[in-house]
Amino acid sequence: MLGLRNSTRTVLWFATFTALTTSIAAAAVAADLSSPEATLADYIESLRKGDVNGVLERYEGITKFHLPQPIPIQRYSTVKKVIFTSTEVADWNAKGIVPPAKIGDVELQVSERINDKEYMFSYNFRNMSGSWKIIAHSAWGVD
């Protein structure tokens, strides 16, 4: 870069910096939505990092998520997996829960250890054009 004018050096530096940060950012936020379990793993990692954009990328139908700090999830495990048939859809929809369930939706019942306490959560997923997205979640018996 010797012999180049300052304005040319600045443009080259900016172009290099922009390309580098764009590729790093793309790699950092590339979500694996290939299955409910993969989406959940990415979602949990986003919570651990305090990455609101990562959380939003794994959800369908929300544009805001309150995450003031990373959540110290020490571990998690899926306790039960339910693939919705007409029976589960009818039960879910009879309760008036939004969004309404559809055949093929998946519920993962998950145990999470946070700050040395065990919590249970349900996460509901829907396949949207080949990407599994969280459509609803709930905590069990949290005070």
N, C-alpha and C positions, 0 to 999 in steps of 0.2 A: 504494500500500500504506500510505499515511499514514492514520492513524486506525484501523488494524487492530491488534488485540492481538498481543503477541509470539508467543503460541502459534499464532495464525492465520497470521502471517507465516512462521513456521517450517514449518508444514504446507504452505503454498503453495510455499515455496522447495524443500522436499523433493520435492514432487510434480513440480515443473518440472524439477529436477535429475534425478530418476529417469527421467522421460520422455525427456529429452535424452540421458542416458547410455545408455539402452536402445536408442534409435534409432541412436546412433553405433555401439554394439556390434553391433547387428544388421547394419548396413551393412558393418562391418569384417570380419565372419565369414561373410557370405553367399558361399557357395561356388558356383562354376560347375562343375557335374559333368555338363555336357551332352555331353561327348565325352571319350575318354581323353586327348586333347591338352589340353583345357581343365582337366581334373582335374590333370594333370601340371603345368601352368603354375601353378595355385593351390597345389599341393603345394610346388613349388620356391619360390614366394614365401613360403609359411609357413616353410620351412627358413631362408630368408634373414633373416626377421624373428625367428626363434627362437620361433615361435608353435606350441607343442605342441598346443593345442586345434585349430588350423587343420590341422595334420598329421593328427590323429586323425579329424577330420571327413571327410577324403578317403580314409580306410582303411575296410575292412570287416573286422570280426572281431578288432580289437585295442582294448584299453582303455588301454594304456600305451605310451609312446614316449620313449626317453631322448634328450633334446635340451638339453644343459646350456647351450648358447649358440647364437646365430645361426650358420649355415654360410655362409661367404662364397663363394657360387656366382656366379662372374663371368658365366658364360653356359652355355647348354646347347643341344643340338640333337638331334633324333630322327634316328638313323642308319638305323633299319629299323623297319617296322611289320609285325607278323604277326597276322593274324586266324585264330584257331584253327579248323581243320576237324577231321574225325575223325582225320586223320593226326597232327596236332600234339597233340591230346588223348591219343591212344594213346601217343605218345612221352613226353609229360610224365608221364602217370599210371603208365607202366611204371617210371619212376624212383622212384616212391613219394613225390614231392614233395607237400607239404601247403600249401594245399588242393588237392584234385584239380581238374584243368582241366575245362572244359566247352566244347562247341562254341559259338563266338561270342565267347569270351574274346579279349582283345587284349593282345599283348605289344609294348611300345615299348622298343627298344634305344636308349639315350640316352648321348651323350657330354656330360660335365659338366666345366667348367673351375673348379677350386677351388684357391685360393692358387697360381695360375699353373701348376697341374699338371692334366693331362687324365686323367679317369677314365671308365670305362664302367659303366653300370648297366642292368639289365633291370627293367622295371616291368610287372606283369601286372594287367589291369583286367577287371572284370566289370560288365555292365549290371544294376543292381538297381532294377527298377521305374522305369526312365528316368534313373537317376543312375549314372554310371560311377564305380566305386570301385576303389582299389588293393587287390588281394587278396594280392599277393606282390611282393617286390623282391629283387634281389641285386646285389652288386658283382662286377665281373670282375677277377680277378687283383690284388686289393688285398692288400698285405702286412700 
